[in-house]
Amino acid sequence: MGNSFQIDYLEFTSANLEASSRFFAEAFGWSRIDYGPGYSGAADAGIDVGVAEAENQAAAPLLAVVRTQDLEAAYGEVTAAGGVITREPFDFPGGRRFHFREPGGNELAVWIATE
């Protein structure tokens, strides 16, 4: 294959753009970038991220997974910022993670590598 392909951008849809942007800032420290009505970005996320307001949010076909150095602290930050835990922390080969839904309706996970 002559062309190279890499994931370059991750875009979430949100039933509540303000709540999603506030959540990402409070839970993960991602700075909000306003691009105009109905769309914002998030800086410092490790990859370029956009958040598009969508009246009828469809179920996302992927799961965004955020890496952390302290899973317990991340759990507390996610819940304090309004995230709803959908899967309590569990072990898997090479790590441990939990899943949650942010206020705009997106399902994400936070993980930590284990030895």
N, C-alpha and C positions, 0 to 999 in steps of 0.2 A: 504494500500500500504506500503510495507516494506522499500522501498528506498526513500530517500529525494532528491528532485530536486530543484536547484536554478540557476538562470541565473548567469553565472560566467564570461562570456567573450562576448564582442560585436565586431564583425569584419565588417568593411566597405570595399566595393570595390571602387576603384577610377580609373577613366580614366587618372588621373594625380596625381601620388603619391606625388611628390614634392609639388604641389600646395595644396593638401589636408593637408599634414603634416604641411606646413607653416601656412595655415589657422587656424588649430586647435591650434597651438602655439600662433598665434597673437590674435585670437578672444577669446580663453578660457584659455590661459596660460598652456596648456597641453604640457609637455616636450616630445620631440621625442626620441624614442628608435629605433636605426637602427638594424634590424635583418638580413639584407642582401639585395641583389638585389630584387626589387619588393615587399618588405614587411617592414613595420615599425610598431611600437607600440606607444602608447601615455600613459605617466604616469600622475598621478594626475587627472584622469578623473572621479574618484569615482567608477569605475569598470575597469577591464582590457580591453583595447581597442587595436585592430589591424587594420591596413590599408593595404589592398592587392591591388597591381596594377592589373587592369583588362582591357584588350584592348577593349572588348565589355561589358561595364558595364550594367548589367541587372537592372531593376527597383527593388529597395529593397522592400521586403515584410513586412517591419516594419518601424516604425518611432522612431528614437532615440530622446529622449526629455531630454534637459539639464535644470537643475534647477538653478535659479539665485535669488539674493536678490534685484536686480535693473533692471527691464525689459527695461527701456528706455536706460540705459547705455549699456546693453547687445546688444540692437538693433544697437546702434552706433558702438560698437566694432565689431559686425558681419559684418556690411556693410563696415566699414573701412578696414577690413581684406579681403574683396573681396566677401563676401557672397551676394547672390541675394535674396531679400525678395520675397517669393512666396505666402505668406498670411500675410497681415498686422495684427497687434495686435488685439486680440479679447478676449472677456470674455467667460468663461465657468464656470459651477458650481465648486467653490472652487479655481478658479484662472484666470489667464490671460496669453496668449501666442501668439507667432508669429512663422511662418514657414519660412525656407530659404533653399537655395541650396548652398552648399559650392563649391569651384572651381573644385573639382574632380567629381562633379555630385550628391553627396548624399544629400537627403532631410532630414533635422533635424528640431527640434523645440526648442524654449527656453520658459520656463514658470516661473511664480512666483505665490505663493500661496496668496490668498486674504482671508480676514476675512469675 
